[in-house]
Structure formats: structure tokens, C-alpha cells
Amino acid sequence: MDSVDRKRIHGPDKSVLPLPLLDSQHESVTSKTTLNPSARFDGRTHEEVRPLFARTAMVSQANGSAYIEVGCIKIICAVYGPKQITTKSKSGDHHSGGRISCDVRLAPFAGLKRKGYMKDTNEHSLAKNLATALTPSLLLAHLPKSQIDIHIQILQATAGHVSASSTSSATVLPPPSFATNLSLLLSPCITVASLALADAGIEMMDSVVGCSVGLFRRTDKNSLFWMVDPSEEERETRALGGGVWVGNAVVGVMPSVGRISGLVVDGDVGDVGVLMEAVNVCVDACAKVHDVVVKKALVDGFHAASSPVSGSSSAV
């Protein structure tokens, strides 16, 4: 008789210790950033983005879906529609074409501190900025009296925070909250939503790729410097090294068309020239991500969907 309990989902044979949750990991991050402020924690240059994992056709019940991992951030998106809008009070002007509805939810277990199930204002802001970045890429004029629902679930949003007790009294760190990581979450949300829309077969001008840039002020000089796609550790431990975080910008780019579909700037930047320089670098980074990751994920997803084997999926 088989002694295996088939009613229980067994874990993997090999597991990985969650190092970002340990205090020793925080100390190593702080020491590396403090010793060499000009270098990044993971060895990237200021213009490089983090490694990205993308996969389409993840939710079988949805018309289109996608999953993305960027660093410690894990996000899944499902697209439903287009569907007809029958209620006149909700349809608005039928001649203006269709519309999209974005819903972004942070899972209760996504952060170090368990979150409630009620939707807060930060999630509303994230959904609004997401809709603004995606709308210019969609041909909604071809979908009158219809709506496309985009549902995003953030499975993991943080990898750990540096304790405020290890910082000096003169250093001001951003609070470890969902609002702090809003810029870190918006850019992958834009990319995964665009992948899910393309997987659903929605007519688009181009796929939208999101990228963020962090702006820091040097402690020894009154000058700014930027870093593309900053991680959570860099944003917080930079205050202990050669710079203090002062702001960030999130850019949504349609690389094939050469247009910026959305731009969100937060913080006290001050120098517009440095900001525009950082935005231009983000545009180039989005083009590279689009050519290497987005196109391959969509092509693999198309071949997997046309495969005679049922239940296949695509990965990159």
C-alpha cells in the first residue's frame, strides 16, 4: 500500500533559505554600499537593469495572462475581455471606443508585515498610473461599447529592509511601506500587463515596457546622480553611503514606435537636466528589454499555444 498522502501538496526536495530576511544579510548590504558608494550592490553599472524572467499563458481561465520576476518582485497578471458594456451609466460615449479597467492588489503575504485584505489608496494610485501608461498603446477605437479588465496580483513586493536603528540620526530613510516601493512596483506592472494584453490578442500599437530610475544626492557635494532600475537595498542603504535618495521616475515606453506612453516623477528632484538625462537612459534600457525579453516571451507563448500538446506554456 502506498504510504504517500495524496491529499497534501508536498514541498520540493530542495529548498532555499530566505536570506533577505536575516539580519546578517542587511549588514552585508550596508557594508558593500558604504565601502564603495560608486558601485552597485549586485555589480551592475548605473545604466543596467536587473535580470528579468517573463512567462505568458499562466492563467487558463483568462483570455491572456503573464508572470514576471524582477529581482525579488513577483507579479502575475490576468486579462479578461473585450466584453460588452450594456449599462448606459457605465458605458459613457460609445463613439469614443472601448476602455480598460485596471485592478492592482498587493497580496497579504507580499511584504514582511502581513497586509490586510482591504484595498488602500496606494493600490488605487498604482492602478491609475498603470492605466495611463497602457492606454496610448491600445487601439481602443476598434472596440466600441467594450471593456478590457486587467487584474494584477503582486505576490512579492519586498525582500527585507535595513533597520532604522543602524542609521545615523542625521540620515532620513524612506519608511518601509508599500508607498515607498511604489516606483519599484509600477515598472514591472506595466511590463507584465502589456505582455498579458498581447497574449490575449488585443490590438496594440506596441508592447509597453516599464523602467524606473532612482535619483540620489551626494552627501559630500550638492550634486545629483542616477541609477537605472534601483533595487530596494540600494534605495535604502544609499543613505548610509555616498548618496541620499531624493526622488525617482518611472517611464513607460513603446520601443518599436519610439514613444513614451507614461511618466511618473516623485520626490524633490530639483535638477530637471539630470532627470531628463535619466529618462533618456531609461528609454534605451526599455528598448533592450523589449528586444531580448518581451519579444521572446511572446514568440514562445505563440508556439506553445499552437502546440498540439494541451496545457503547454511559454517561458523565457
N, C-alpha and C positions, 0 to 999 in steps of 0.2 A: 504493500500500500504506500502511495506517495505521501510523504510527510510534509510536503510543501503547502503552506497556507495560501491557496489561490484567491482568497478574498482580500488579501492585503498586498499593497503595492510595495515591493521590496526596493530598497535603495541600491545604488550602484556598488559594485565590488570595491572600487577605489573612490575615495573622497578627498577633497582639498580643504585644508584648514582655512577658515576665514581670517586671513592675516590682517586685512584692513581694520578689523575690529579690535586688534590688540594694541596696547599702549606702546609696545616696542616698535611697531610699525610707524607710529606717529613720531617717535624720537628719530628714527632713521630718515624720515621725510624731512624733518626740521633741520637735521644736521647737514644733509646734502644741499638743501636750498641755501642755508646760511653760509656754508663754506664757499660756494661758487654762485653768486647771485645771477651771473650772466647765463649760466647753463640751466636747462630744464631738468626736472626730476627724472624723466624717462629717456633723456638723451636726445630729444628732438631739437631741431632748430626752431627759431621763432616763427617760421613760415610753414611748418609741417603740422598735419593733422594726426590724430590718433588712429591706430588700426581700427577698421570698421568691418563688421560682419553683417551681411544682409541676406534675407531669405524671403521668398514670396510663397503664396499659396499655403498659408499656415492654418487658416480657419475655413473648414469645409462648408460651413453654413453661410458664409458671407460671399458676396459677389466678387470681392477681391480682398486680399489681406497681405500683410508683410510683417516681418520681425527684424529688428535691428539691435546691434550691440555696439556701443562706442565707449570704450573704457569700462567703467563699472555700470554704466547706464544701460538698461534693458527695456525696450519698448515694443509693444505689439499693437498693430492697427488693423481694424476691420472696416470695410466699406460696404454699405448696403444701398442699392439703387442703381439707376434712377427709378424713382417711384412717383406715381401721380399724386398731385395735391388736389384734393377735392374740396376742402373747406375754403370758402372765399376769403374769410378773415385771415387766413394764414398764407394764401397764395400770393397776395399783392398784385402787382401788374403782370398779367400773363404775357404781355408783349415784350417784357424785359428778359425773357428766358428763364432758365432754371436757377436754383440756388443750392448752396451747400450748408450743412449743419454740422458743426464740429463739437465734439464732446471729449474732453480730456479728463481722465480720472487718475489719481495717484493711489496705487494700491495701499491698503493699510500697513502692509509689511515692507513697503518700498524703502523706508528710512530706518535709521537706528531707533527712533522713537515711534512707536505704533501710532498711526493716524486714525482718526475717526472716519466713519463712512459718509459723513455729510460733506458735500462739495463746498469748498471755500472760495474766496474771492480770487486767490492766486490761480486756481484752476480755470476760473472764468476768464481771467486775463490771458492765460496761456492759450485757451481755445479761440479767443478773439484774434490774437496775433497770428495764430495758425491759419484761420480763415482768410485773413488779409493777405498772407503770403501765398496761399494756394489759388485764390480766385483769379488773378490775372493769367494763370496758365491754363485754365479750363475754358472750353468753348461752351459756355452755358447757354448761349443764344440758340444752340441746336437742340436744347432740351426744354421747351416751354412747358409750363404747368408741371414741373417735376422738381424733385429734391434728391440730393445725394447726402446720405448720412455717413459721417466719418467718426468712428469711435476709437479712441486711443486709450490704452491702459499702460501706465508706467509701472513696470514690475519691480524695477530697482532704480533708485534715484541718487543714492549716495553710497560712498564706500567707507565713511568714517570722517571724523572731524578732529582737528587739533584742539586740545583743551585750552580754554581761555586762561587758566592759571599759569600756563607756561609762557605766556606773553608778558611783555613789559606793560607798565601802567600807561605809558605814553602811546602805546600801539592800540589802534582801534580796529578790531576784526569784524567782518560782517557776521551777523548772528547765524548759527547753524540751523536754518529753516528752509522750507520749500521756496520761499521768496528769494532767498539767497541764490539758489541753484536754478532760478527761472531761466537765465540765459543758457545755462548748460543743458537744460532740457528742451528748450524751444528748437534749437537747430536739429537734433535728431528726430524730433517730432515732425518737422517739415519734411525731412528726407523720407521717413517711413510712411507718412501719409501719401506722399507723391508716388511712392512705389506701390502702395495698395490701390491707389486710383488707376494707375497704369495696369495693374494686374486685373482690375475689374473691367477693363476695356473702355474706360471713359475717354472721350475725345479730349486731347490736350495739345497745347502748342509745344510744350516741352516738359520734361520732368524737372521738378524744383528740388534743388539741393540746398540744405541749410548749413551754415558755418558761423561760428562765434569767434570773437576776438576780445581779449581782455586788455584793458589799459591800466598801466601801473605808473606811479610817480616815484622816482628815485628818492631815497631818503637823504643822500648826501648832496644832491643837486635838485634844483627846481625844474626838472625836465621829465617828459613822459616817454615811455616805451611800451610796445605792444607785444602780445603773444597770441598766435592763432590757435584756436581750439584749446583753451586752457582747461586743465583738469581741476578737480575740486581741491586737491592738495596744493596745487600751485596758487590758486586763488586765495587760499587762507594762509599758507606758510610764507608767501612772498612778503607779508608784513613783517616777518622775522628776518628777512634777508635784505636784498638790495632795493626793494620797492614796496609800495603800499597800493593796494587795489583802489582805483578811483572810479572805474566805470567799465562798461562792456557794450558791445554792439553785436547784434545777430542779423545776418544777411541771408535772404532767400534769393537764389539766383537760378535763372533758366539758362544754362550754359550754351545750349545749341542756338538759342535766339540771341544771346548776349544782352539780356535784360535783367534788372533787379526787380523782383516781384514784391519784396518786403524788406524793411529796415527798421529795427528797433534799437534805440540807444538808451542806455540807462546809466545814471551816475553823474558825477561832476567832472566832465572831461576837460572843458576849457579850451584846449587847443584843437581847432577844427582841422587844421592841416594834418596833424598826426592821426586823427580819426579817419579822414578820407584816405590817407595812405594805407591804414589798416584795412579799410573796407575794400580797397583795390586788391590787396593781397588775398583777402577772403574770396573774392571773385575768382581769382586764379586757382585757389585751393578747391573751390567748388567744381571748377571745370575738370580738375584731375580726378576728383571723387566720382564725377558723373561718367567719365570715360572708363575708369577702371572697375568701379563697383556697381553703379546703377545699371549701366547697360548690360553687364554680365549677369546680374541678378534677374533682369527681365528676360534676357535671352534664355537662360537656363530654366526659368519658370515657364516660358512658352514651350520649350522642348519637353519639359516634364508633363505639362498639361496635354500635349499631343501624343504622349507615350501611351501604348495600349495597356500598360500596367496601371491599374487603378490605385489611387491613394498616393501617387508619387508627388514629390515636392521638389523645389529648387533650392539650391544653396550656393553661396559664394564665400 
